[in-house]
Amino acid sequence: MRTVGTLLAAGILIGGLIALEDQAGALDNGVARTPPMGWNSWNTFGCSINETLIKQMADAIVSSGLRDLGYKYVVVDDCWFDPARDSAGNLRGNPSRFPGGMKALGDYLHAKGLKFGIYQVPVDKTCAQYFGSYPGATGSQGHEVQDAKQFAAWGVDYLKYDWCSPNGTIDDQVRTFAKMRDALAATGRPIVYSINPNSIHAKTGPQRNWGDVANLWRTTEDITNKWNTGQTNGYPMGIQNIVDVTVPLASYAKPGAFNDPDMMEIGRGGMTDTEMRSHFALWAIMASPLIAGNDLRAMDPATTTILKNQNLIAINQDPLGLQAHQVSNDGARRVLAKKLGNGDVAVALFNQGGSTTTISTTASAIGLTGDSFTLRDAWTNTVSTSTGTISAAVPSHGTVVYRVSGGTSSTPTPTPTPTPSGQPGGCTATYRLVNDWGTGFQSEVTVTNNGPSAFNGWTVNMTLAGGQAITSLWNGVNTGTTGMVTVKNTSYNGTIAANGTTTFGFTANGNGSTAPTGVTCTTPTSQGR
C-alpha cells in the first residue's frame, strides 16, 4: 500500500531470481486454516481513519449480514498510531484519532463477534511515513518482541506486516519477517500473520513460497481499482494483471498458508459489474483472502450481491485449502479448476478477451471420470446436467463458475518408490506441468511420504527432455539444470510427516509439452527416526 502517484521508480530494486533457502523453521501456528475474510480500511480511506469510522464499519459488517457469512477480520491499516512511541518504547494509538485506545477498540470488535486486525512494518517507517504524508518513524525494526507483546495485549487477531522499502535482499526479508513470526508465536496468542514483501521492492511473490514464514503473503505490487493497468508486476496492479501472476503459484496454497493477491476493490467503482463479479469469483477460486475494501456503510445492491455470494464463499472456504490450478489458457479463454473436500470440483471459465465467447472444458480435464455430472452455476444457482462437457458463453472480462458434482476423481494414485531394506513406506515424486508458454514453462513436483512415520531428507531425480533447461527453482536445491537433474530438500522442508507432502517448483526454457522422465524419489536409511 502507498499513496497515489509516488512510485519512487528509481528506488525499486531490479533483480533476478536468487537462492531461496530459508534459515528459519516452518510456520505452524494453527490459524487461517481457510482464507481469512473481512474488511480493511486502506483502499477507501487511506490515512483518513479514526475510532468512530472503524466502529461504524464493524457495525455495518454485522447489520449487513457479512459477519455471519464469514467476514470477521476488521483490519485497521496505516496511520492508526501515535507518531512517537512512549517513554518505554511502546506503540500507542494516535490519541486524537483513537482516544479510547487500541485495546478498547479490540474489545469493541470482539463484543461484536469480530476479530481485530492491525497494520505495522518490519522496517523503520510505515508506508505513510516513508512517503512523507505521516510523521514519525514507528516501524517494528528493533522492536519486534516488544510490539508483538503489545499486539497480544490489545487482543489483536491479525497482523498485516508491510515491507514498504526498496532495501534488502529476499534473504534479508526472510530473516526479518521471521523475527516477527517468532515474536508473535512467543506471545501464545493465535494471530494471523499477513506479510507483503513486494511493496516498492523486487517482486518476490513469483519467486518464493512464503508458507514457512507467514500465513498469507502478497504475490504482487499493490492493487488498484482497474481491470488492467498493463503492469506485469509493478505498481499499480489491475485485476487481470494480478491473476496472471497468482495463478501459476497454486501449489503454494494449503490450510494455514495462502497466496494473497491483495484486498478487494469490489464496490469502489472503476470497473463494470461484470469485472467486479469476475474479481470476486477469481479471488474465491484462487483460495485468496476475501478482504473487502469498500465503504460498507453505503453498498449498492450489486456490491452486496457479489460480496454475499454464498456459493463462491463456500468454494473459497473449502477445508482442503487448495488454490485452483490452470487447466487451459489460449490467451483469451482461461479455465481454472479447484478440487473441493467433498469430491466436487469448482471450475472457472474466465474470458480475458474483448468480446463474448464460448469457453469449454471437460470433466476429464478437471480430474473427474464418469458420464453423469451435475453443474451448479455459482451466480444464478441454477443446476444443469452433463455427460462431461462443461461450457458457457462468457461475456468480455466475465467469469462463469460451476460447482461440478458426480463421477469420481481421476487423479492417479502414486506408486511408492521402494525404500532401503527394512524400511517401511517410501516416498513418491509426482510431476505436474503448471503453465506452458511455448518458449518456457513452469512445473511442480510433489514429494509424498507414503510411510507410517516421518522422515527427514529427500532426493528427487528426473531427466529433462532435450532443449529444456531450468532457469529457477524454489523449495529445493538442484544439481544440474539440463538432462539428469537432482533436487534435494532445503533446510525447512526436509522433514515430511507420515502421509504428508511437500512441493518444489521450477521454471525452465523450452517447450513444456514433454514431461521429464525417470522422476523418482529416495529417502535416507534413517527414515522414521
MARTOR-331355 format. One record per residue (C-alpha): y, x, z; chain; residue number from 1. Coordinates in Angstrom, 1 decimal, padded with zeros to 4 digits. Each point is the difference from the previous one (the first is absolute). Layout:
N
Y X Z A NUM
...
END
This chain:
529
000.0 000.0 000.0 A 1
003.5 001.2 -000.7 A 2
003.5 -001.2 -000.8 A 3
000.5 -001.1 -003.6 A 4
001.4 002.5 -002.4 A 5
-000.8 003.2 001.9 A 6
-002.9 001.6 -001.8 A 7
000.8 003.7 000.9 A 8
-001.9 000.9 -003.1 A 9
000.8 003.7 000.4 A 10
-001.8 -000.1 003.4 A 11
-003.2 -001.6 -001.2 A 12
-002.8 002.4 000.1 A 13
-001.8 000.5 -003.3 A 14
-003.5 001.3 000.7 A 15
-003.5 -000.1 -001.3 A 16
-003.2 -001.0 001.7 A 17
-000.8 002.2 003.0 A 18
-003.0 000.6 002.3 A 19
-000.6 -003.1 002.0 A 20
-002.2 001.2 002.9 A 21
001.2 -001.4 003.3 A 22
-000.1 001.8 003.3 A 23
000.0 -003.1 002.2 A 24
-002.8 -002.4 000.9 A 25
-000.5 -003.4 -001.6 A 26
001.9 -003.1 001.1 A 27
-002.1 -002.7 001.7 A 28
002.4 -002.0 002.2 A 29
-001.7 -003.4 -000.4 A 30
003.0 -001.8 -001.5 A 31
000.9 -001.3 -003.5 A 32
-003.6 -000.9 -000.8 A 33
001.6 -002.2 -002.7 A 34
003.4 000.6 -001.6 A 35
002.8 -000.9 002.4 A 36
002.2 -003.0 -000.8 A 37
003.5 -000.7 001.2 A 38
003.7 000.6 -000.8 A 39
002.3 003.0 -000.1 A 40
003.8 000.0 000.3 A 41
001.0 002.6 -002.6 A 42
-000.3 -001.5 -003.5 A 43
002.5 -002.8 000.7 A 44
002.1 001.2 002.9 A 45
-000.1 003.8 000.0 A 46
002.0 001.3 002.9 A 47
001.6 -003.4 000.7 A 48
-002.4 -001.0 002.7 A 49
000.3 -001.1 003.6 A 50
-001.9 -001.7 002.8 A 51
001.0 -003.5 -001.1 A 52
-001.1 000.5 -003.6 A 53
-003.4 001.3 001.0 A 54
-000.6 -002.9 002.4 A 55
001.1 -002.5 -002.7 A 56
-002.5 001.6 -002.4 A 57
-002.7 -000.2 002.6 A 58
000.8 -003.7 000.6 A 59
-000.2 -000.6 -003.8 A 60
-003.4 001.7 -000.3 A 61
-001.3 -002.5 002.6 A 62
001.8 -003.1 -001.2 A 63
-001.0 000.6 -003.6 A 64
-003.7 000.3 000.8 A 65
-000.1 003.6 -001.2 A 66
-001.2 001.3 003.4 A 67
-003.0 -002.3 000.0 A 68
-001.0 001.4 -003.5 A 69
000.0 003.5 001.4 A 70
003.6 001.3 -000.4 A 71
000.4 001.4 003.5 A 72
001.7 003.4 -000.1 A 73
003.8 -000.1 000.2 A 74
001.2 003.5 -000.9 A 75
003.5 001.1 001.0 A 76
000.9 002.6 -002.5 A 77
002.7 002.7 000.0 A 78
003.3 -000.2 002.0 A 79
-001.4 -001.7 003.2 A 80
000.6 003.0 002.2 A 81
003.0 001.5 001.9 A 82
001.3 003.0 -002.1 A 83
-000.6 002.2 003.1 A 84
-003.0 000.4 002.3 A 85
000.6 -000.5 003.7 A 86
000.4 003.0 002.4 A 87
-003.8 000.3 000.3 A 88
-000.4 000.0 -003.8 A 89
-001.4 -003.5 -000.2 A 90
000.6 -002.3 -002.9 A 91
001.9 -003.3 000.8 A 92
001.1 -003.0 -001.9 A 93
003.5 -000.2 -001.4 A 94
001.8 -001.8 002.9 A 95
002.3 -002.0 -002.3 A 96
-002.8 -001.1 -002.3 A 97
-002.8 -000.4 002.5 A 98
001.7 -000.7 003.3 A 99
-003.2 -001.3 001.6 A 100
-001.9 003.3 -000.8 A 101
-003.0 000.6 -002.0 A 102
-002.6 -000.9 002.6 A 103
001.6 -003.5 000.4 A 104
-000.2 -000.4 -003.8 A 105
-003.6 000.9 000.1 A 106
-000.6 -002.5 002.8 A 107
001.7 -002.7 -002.1 A 108
-002.2 000.7 -003.0 A 109
-003.2 000.1 002.1 A 110
000.9 -003.3 001.6 A 111
000.1 -001.5 -003.5 A 112
-003.5 001.3 -000.8 A 113
001.5 002.7 -002.2 A 114
-000.3 003.8 000.1 A 115
002.8 002.5 000.3 A 116
000.6 002.7 -002.7 A 117
002.6 002.7 000.0 A 118
001.3 002.8 -002.3 A 119
000.3 003.7 000.6 A 120
-000.2 003.3 -001.9 A 121
-001.9 003.3 000.6 A 122
003.0 002.1 -000.9 A 123
003.5 000.4 001.6 A 124
001.8 -002.9 -001.7 A 125
-001.0 -003.5 -001.0 A 126
000.6 -001.1 -003.6 A 127
003.2 -001.7 001.0 A 128
001.2 003.1 001.8 A 129
-001.1 002.4 -002.8 A 130
002.0 -001.9 -002.6 A 131
003.1 000.0 002.3 A 132
000.4 -003.7 000.7 A 133
-001.2 000.0 003.6 A 134
001.0 002.6 002.6 A 135
-002.1 002.3 002.0 A 136
-003.3 001.9 -000.4 A 137
-002.6 -001.9 002.0 A 138
-003.2 000.7 -001.9 A 139
-003.2 000.8 001.9 A 140
-000.2 003.7 -000.9 A 141
-000.8 001.8 003.2 A 142
-000.2 -003.3 001.9 A 143
-003.3 -001.4 -001.3 A 144
-001.7 -000.4 003.4 A 145
003.1 -001.3 001.7 A 146
000.7 -002.6 -002.7 A 147
-003.6 -001.1 -000.2 A 148
000.1 -000.7 003.7 A 149
003.3 -001.9 -000.4 A 150
-001.4 -002.1 -002.8 A 151
-003.1 -000.9 002.1 A 152
002.2 -000.9 003.0 A 153
002.0 -002.3 -002.2 A 154
-003.1 -001.8 -001.2 A 155
000.2 001.3 -003.6 A 156
-003.0 -001.0 -002.1 A 157
000.9 001.6 -003.3 A 158
001.9 003.2 -000.8 A 159
001.5 000.6 -003.5 A 160
000.4 003.7 -000.2 A 161
002.1 001.1 -003.0 A 162
000.2 003.7 -001.2 A 163
003.4 -000.5 -001.8 A 164
000.6 003.7 -000.7 A 165
-000.5 002.3 -003.0 A 166
-001.2 002.8 002.2 A 167
-003.6 001.1 000.8 A 168
-003.3 000.3 -001.9 A 169
-002.7 -002.7 000.2 A 170
-001.8 002.2 002.5 A 171
003.1 000.1 002.1 A 172
000.1 -003.8 -000.2 A 173
-003.6 -000.3 001.0 A 174
000.6 002.1 003.1 A 175
003.2 -001.8 000.9 A 176
-001.3 -003.6 -000.5 A 177
-003.1 001.0 002.0 A 178
002.1 000.8 003.0 A 179
001.2 -003.6 000.3 A 180
-003.5 -001.3 -000.8 A 181
-001.3 002.0 003.0 A 182
002.9 -000.9 002.2 A 183
-000.5 -003.8 -000.7 A 184
-003.7 000.4 000.8 A 185
000.8 001.7 003.3 A 186
002.0 -003.0 001.2 A 187
-003.1 -002.2 000.0 A 188
001.9 -002.8 -001.7 A 189
-001.4 -001.3 -003.4 A 190
002.8 000.7 -002.4 A 191
-000.2 -000.4 -003.8 A 192
001.1 003.3 -001.5 A 193
001.8 -000.4 -003.3 A 194
001.4 003.1 -001.8 A 195
002.1 000.6 -003.0 A 196
-000.4 003.6 -001.3 A 197
001.8 -000.7 -003.3 A 198
003.6 -000.7 000.8 A 199
002.2 002.6 -001.9 A 200
-003.1 002.3 000.0 A 201
-002.6 001.2 -002.4 A 202
-002.3 -003.0 -000.5 A 203
-003.1 000.2 002.1 A 204
-001.5 -003.4 -000.5 A 205
-002.0 000.8 -003.1 A 206
-001.0 003.4 001.3 A 207
-001.3 -000.7 003.5 A 208
-002.1 -002.5 002.0 A 209
002.0 -000.3 003.2 A 210
-002.7 -002.0 001.8 A 211
-000.7 002.8 002.4 A 212
003.6 -000.1 001.2 A 213
001.2 -003.6 -000.2 A 214
-001.0 -003.6 -000.3 A 215
002.4 -000.6 -002.9 A 216
001.6 002.4 -002.3 A 217
002.6 -000.6 -002.7 A 218
-001.3 000.8 -003.5 A 219
003.4 000.3 -001.8 A 220
003.7 000.2 000.3 A 221
001.9 -003.0 001.3 A 222
-000.4 -003.4 -001.6 A 223
002.9 -001.9 -001.4 A 224
000.5 -003.6 -001.0 A 225
-000.9 000.5 -003.7 A 226
-003.1 -000.3 -002.1 A 227
000.2 003.3 -001.8 A 228
002.5 002.8 000.6 A 229
-001.6 002.5 -002.5 A 230
-001.0 002.3 002.9 A 231
-003.4 001.6 000.1 A 232
000.5 000.9 003.7 A 233
003.7 000.5 000.7 A 234
002.7 -002.0 001.7 A 235
000.1 -003.0 -000.4 A 236
-003.3 -001.5 -000.9 A 237
-000.6 -003.3 -001.6 A 238
-003.1 -002.2 000.5 A 239
-001.8 001.1 -003.2 A 240
000.8 003.7 000.7 A 241
-001.5 -000.2 003.6 A 242
-003.1 -001.7 -001.3 A 243
-000.5 002.8 -002.5 A 244
-000.1 002.6 002.7 A 245
-001.9 -002.0 002.7 A 246
-002.9 -001.5 -002.1 A 247
-001.7 003.4 -000.5 A 248
000.0 000.6 003.8 A 249
-002.5 -002.8 000.7 A 250
-002.6 002.3 001.5 A 251
002.3 000.9 002.9 A 252
000.1 -003.5 001.5 A 253
-002.3 -001.1 002.9 A 254
000.4 -001.8 003.3 A 255
002.6 001.8 002.0 A 256
001.4 001.9 -003.0 A 257
001.9 -001.5 -002.9 A 258
002.2 001.1 -002.9 A 259
003.5 -001.4 000.5 A 260
002.0 -000.9 -003.2 A 261
003.0 -000.8 002.2 A 262
001.5 -003.2 001.4 A 263
000.1 -003.1 -002.2 A 264
003.1 -001.2 -001.9 A 265
-001.1 -003.6 -000.4 A 266
002.8 -002.5 000.6 A 267
002.8 002.4 -000.6 A 268
000.8 -000.9 -003.6 A 269
000.0 002.7 -002.7 A 270
-003.3 -001.2 -001.5 A 271
-001.3 -003.1 -001.6 A 272
-002.3 -002.3 002.0 A 273
-002.9 001.2 -002.2 A 274
000.7 003.6 000.9 A 275
000.3 -000.8 003.7 A 276
-003.3 -001.8 -000.1 A 277
-001.5 003.1 -001.7 A 278
001.6 002.2 002.7 A 279
-001.8 -001.9 002.8 A 280
-003.3 -000.4 -001.9 A 281
-000.2 003.8 -000.8 A 282
001.0 001.0 003.6 A 283
-002.7 -002.4 001.3 A 284
-002.8 001.3 -002.2 A 285
001.0 003.6 000.5 A 286
-000.6 -000.4 003.8 A 287
003.6 000.8 000.6 A 288
002.0 -000.8 003.1 A 289
001.7 -003.4 -000.5 A 290
003.4 000.8 001.5 A 291
002.7 -002.5 -001.1 A 292
003.5 001.3 -000.5 A 293
002.0 -003.2 -000.7 A 294
002.3 -002.1 002.2 A 295
-002.6 -002.3 001.6 A 296
002.7 -002.4 001.2 A 297
000.8 -001.0 -003.6 A 298
-003.2 -000.1 -002.0 A 299
-000.1 -002.2 -003.1 A 300
-003.1 -002.0 -000.8 A 301
-001.3 002.5 -002.5 A 302
000.2 002.9 002.5 A 303
-001.7 -002.1 002.7 A 304
-002.8 -000.9 -002.4 A 305
-000.6 003.6 -001.0 A 306
000.0 001.5 003.5 A 307
-002.2 -002.8 001.4 A 308
-002.7 000.1 -002.7 A 309
-003.1 -000.1 002.2 A 310
-002.4 000.9 -002.8 A 311
001.8 003.3 -000.6 A 312
000.4 000.6 003.7 A 313
-003.7 -000.4 000.5 A 314
-000.7 002.5 -002.8 A 315
002.4 002.5 001.6 A 316
-001.4 -000.5 003.5 A 317
-003.6 000.3 -001.0 A 318
-001.8 002.0 002.7 A 319
-001.6 002.5 -002.5 A 320
003.5 001.4 -000.4 A 321
-000.6 001.0 -003.6 A 322
002.7 000.5 -002.5 A 323
-000.6 -001.4 -003.5 A 324
-001.2 002.5 -002.5 A 325
001.0 000.0 -003.7 A 326
-002.5 -001.6 -002.3 A 327
002.0 000.5 -003.2 A 328
003.5 000.7 -001.3 A 329
001.1 000.1 -003.6 A 330
003.7 000.5 000.8 A 331
000.8 -003.7 000.0 A 332
-003.0 -001.8 001.4 A 333
-001.2 001.3 003.4 A 334
-003.0 -001.2 002.0 A 335
-000.5 000.9 003.7 A 336
-003.0 -001.0 002.2 A 337
-000.3 -000.1 003.8 A 338
-003.4 -000.4 001.6 A 339
000.1 -002.4 003.0 A 340
-002.0 -000.1 003.2 A 341
-002.0 -003.2 -000.9 A 342
-001.1 001.4 -003.3 A 343
002.8 -001.7 -002.1 A 344
002.2 002.1 -002.2 A 345
003.8 -000.5 -000.4 A 346
001.1 000.6 -003.6 A 347
003.6 000.5 -001.1 A 348
000.9 -000.5 -003.7 A 349
003.4 001.8 -000.3 A 350
002.1 -000.2 -003.1 A 351
002.3 003.0 -000.2 A 352
001.2 -000.9 -003.5 A 353
003.0 -002.0 -001.3 A 354
-001.7 -003.2 -001.1 A 355
-002.7 -002.4 001.1 A 356
-003.5 001.4 -000.8 A 357
-003.6 -000.8 000.8 A 358
-001.6 002.4 002.5 A 359
-003.8 000.0 000.4 A 360
-002.7 001.8 001.8 A 361
-003.6 -000.8 001.0 A 362
-002.0 -000.5 003.2 A 363
-002.0 003.1 -000.9 A 364
003.1 002.1 -000.4 A 365
001.1 -000.9 003.6 A 366
-003.4 000.8 001.5 A 367
-001.8 -003.4 000.0 A 368
-003.2 -001.1 -001.7 A 369
-001.2 -003.4 -000.8 A 370
000.8 -002.9 -002.3 A 371
001.9 -002.5 002.2 A 372
003.3 000.7 001.7 A 373
002.8 -001.9 001.7 A 374
003.6 001.0 -000.5 A 375
002.7 -001.1 002.3 A 376
003.6 000.5 -001.3 A 377
002.0 001.5 002.9 A 378
003.2 -001.6 -001.2 A 379
-001.1 -003.5 -000.9 A 380
-003.0 -000.2 002.3 A 381
-002.0 -001.6 -002.9 A 382
-003.6 000.8 -000.4 A 383
-001.9 000.6 -003.3 A 384
-003.4 001.3 -000.9 A 385
-001.1 002.7 -002.4 A 386
-003.2 001.7 -001.3 A 387
001.7 003.3 000.3 A 388
003.3 000.0 -001.9 A 389
003.2 000.3 002.1 A 390
003.1 -000.7 -002.1 A 391
003.5 -001.5 000.0 A 392
003.1 -000.2 -002.0 A 393
002.5 002.0 002.1 A 394
003.8 000.0 -000.5 A 395
002.0 003.2 -000.3 A 396
000.0 001.8 003.3 A 397
-002.3 -002.6 001.4 A 398
-003.1 000.4 002.0 A 399
-002.9 -002.5 000.2 A 400
-002.3 000.5 003.0 A 401
-003.5 -001.5 000.2 A 402
-002.4 000.2 002.9 A 403
-003.4 000.2 -001.7 A 404
-003.0 -001.3 001.9 A 405
-003.7 000.0 -001.0 A 406
-002.5 002.4 -001.5 A 407
-000.9 003.2 001.8 A 408
001.6 003.4 000.3 A 409
-001.1 002.3 -002.8 A 410
001.2 003.2 001.9 A 411
-003.0 002.3 -000.2 A 412
-001.7 001.2 003.2 A 413
000.3 003.8 000.1 A 414
-003.1 002.0 000.3 A 415
000.2 002.5 002.9 A 416
-000.2 003.6 -000.8 A 417
-002.9 001.7 001.8 A 418
001.0 001.9 003.1 A 419
-001.7 003.2 001.4 A 420
-003.5 -000.4 001.4 A 421
-000.1 -001.9 003.3 A 422
003.5 -001.5 -000.4 A 423
000.3 -003.8 -000.3 A 424
002.2 -001.9 -002.5 A 425
002.1 002.0 -002.3 A 426
003.3 -000.2 -001.9 A 427
000.9 -001.6 -003.3 A 428
002.9 000.8 -002.3 A 429
001.1 -002.9 -002.2 A 430
002.5 000.6 -002.8 A 431
002.5 -002.5 -001.3 A 432
002.7 000.2 -002.7 A 433
003.3 -001.4 001.4 A 434
002.4 000.4 -003.0 A 435
-000.3 001.5 -003.5 A 436
003.1 000.5 -002.2 A 437
-001.7 001.9 -002.8 A 438
001.3 003.5 000.6 A 439
-000.8 -000.1 003.7 A 440
-001.7 -002.1 002.6 A 441
-000.3 -000.6 003.7 A 442
-003.4 -000.4 001.8 A 443
-001.4 -000.3 003.5 A 444
-003.3 001.0 001.6 A 445
-001.3 -001.8 003.1 A 446
-002.2 001.9 002.3 A 447
-002.3 -002.2 002.1 A 448
-002.0 000.9 003.0 A 449
-003.4 -001.8 -000.3 A 450
-001.4 001.4 003.2 A 451
-000.3 -001.5 003.5 A 452
002.4 002.5 001.5 A 453
003.2 001.8 -000.8 A 454
000.1 003.3 -001.9 A 455
002.7 002.6 -000.2 A 456
000.7 001.6 -003.3 A 457
-000.9 -001.0 -003.6 A 458
000.0 001.5 -003.4 A 459
000.1 -001.8 -003.4 A 460
-001.0 001.7 -003.3 A 461
000.8 -001.5 -003.4 A 462
000.3 001.2 -003.6 A 463
003.0 -001.1 -002.0 A 464
-000.3 -000.8 -003.6 A 465
001.4 002.4 -002.6 A 466
003.8 -000.1 -000.3 A 467
000.5 -001.4 003.6 A 468
001.8 002.2 002.5 A 469
001.1 -001.0 003.5 A 470
003.8 000.2 000.5 A 471
000.2 -001.2 003.6 A 472
-002.5 -000.9 002.8 A 473
000.6 -001.7 003.3 A 474
-002.2 -000.5 003.2 A 475
-002.2 002.8 -001.0 A 476
000.0 003.8 -000.9 A 477
-001.3 000.8 -003.4 A 478
-001.5 003.1 -001.5 A 479
000.4 -000.1 -003.8 A 480
002.0 -002.3 -002.2 A 481
-002.2 -000.2 -003.1 A 482
-003.7 -000.3 -000.6 A 483
-001.9 000.2 003.3 A 484
002.3 -000.8 002.8 A 485
-000.8 000.1 003.7 A 486
002.1 -002.0 002.5 A 487
-000.3 000.4 003.8 A 488
001.5 -002.0 002.8 A 489
003.4 000.7 001.4 A 490
000.5 000.6 003.8 A 491
000.8 -003.6 000.6 A 492
-002.7 -001.9 -001.9 A 493
-003.1 002.1 000.5 A 494
-001.6 -002.2 002.7 A 495
-001.4 -003.2 -001.4 A 496
-001.5 -002.6 002.4 A 497
-003.4 -001.6 -000.6 A 498
000.4 -002.3 -003.1 A 499
003.6 001.1 -000.3 A 500
001.9 001.3 -003.0 A 501
002.8 002.2 -001.0 A 502
001.6 000.4 -003.4 A 503
001.6 002.8 -002.0 A 504
002.0 -000.4 -003.2 A 505
001.2 002.1 -002.9 A 506
002.0 -000.1 -003.2 A 507
-001.1 001.9 -003.1 A 508
001.0 000.8 -003.5 A 509
-002.1 -001.4 -002.8 A 510
-001.6 -003.3 -000.8 A 511
-001.6 -001.8 003.0 A 512
-002.4 -002.1 -002.0 A 513
-002.9 002.4 000.7 A 514
-000.9 000.2 003.7 A 515
-001.1 003.2 001.7 A 516
-003.7 000.7 000.1 A 517
-002.1 001.3 002.8 A 518
002.1 -001.6 002.7 A 519
-001.9 000.9 003.2 A 520
000.8 000.4 003.7 A 521
-001.5 002.2 002.6 A 522
000.5 000.4 003.8 A 523
-000.6 002.9 002.3 A 524
-003.3 000.3 001.9 A 525
001.9 -000.7 003.2 A 526
000.4 -003.7 -001.0 A 527
000.0 -002.3 003.0 A 528
000.9 002.6 002.6 A 529
END
